[in-house]
Amino acid sequence: MNNIFTFLEKKAHPREPFETLEEFKFFLENRNILTKIPKFSFLYDSEYNDFDIIRANIIIQGYINKSVIEKEAESLALYYQNDSSLDKRLFNKTLKEKLVDLPYFIYEGNKLFIPFFSKTLNDIYNNEPEKLLEVPYIDLKNYFTDSIIDPFDNFGAELYDSLFTRLIKVGEYNKYRAYLHYDMNIIYIVNPQGRLDEKIYLFDKYIKNPNYNHMLERTKPVVDAYFNNSRSAFIEALFNNGFLSSHLLLVLRRSSF
């Protein structure tokens, strides 16, 4: 069935280039951050790979979160340095109020602000930030590369179901997940290692007026057919939900790929 996806990409309806989207602009504005994290510096040159840019932005935003939390913790410590009655609960509460707008990932019921750190370190940043001002955690501000983990290997496809991306989960099967990108009209199939398995382009060039209403509901049958590995059901689901023209429907029904 793999050749179908290449075929759909070649016949895709014209769409806004990924380079015009906010994700790409964010990447260009902040990609120098990747040079500070050697493990992910290879993502620096991802200009023309939309999924790699989505991955890169997860790392970039994690670094921004890390820096914001450390800076706010330091600022609060200076503000309260003469208040001997201050307890850590008030410190933590005040800090959390300053972090409400930061994106995060929910993992096993806990907020992770820094996806390239372990759950244990994230717990320090989220629940015990006063420790960031003490040894050994204070060293994480400038010397953190030895503490880096691969978030894609560790958290898998689940990582993309977070505020770090603009993707919307459509379905899942055996730790594989399908995500819809509304602006690109693409379904990304992500494997348990957090890597891209397949891209499903929705709408072909023979559809004059694509219908963008109720996209989430309409993509579910497509994803179900994909995970069931049913070629015929996949093609029919694309057509029945308005993502495939009658012209290409006939082509695919008659083809062997």
Buried (B, 14 or more C-beta within 10 A) or exposed (E): EEEBBEBBEEBBBEBEEBBEBEBBEBBEEBBEBBEEBEEBEEBBEBBEBBBBBBBBBBBBBBBBBBEBBBEBBBEBBEEBEEEEEBEEEEBBEBBBEBBEEBBBBEBEEEBBBBBBBBEEBBBBBBEEBBBBBEEEBBEBBEEBEEBBBEBBEBBBBBBBBBBBBBBBBBBBBEEBBBBBBEEBBBBBBBBBEBBBBBBBBBBBEBBEEBEEEEBEEBBBBBBBBBBEEBBEBBBBBBBBBBBBBEEBBEBBEEEEE
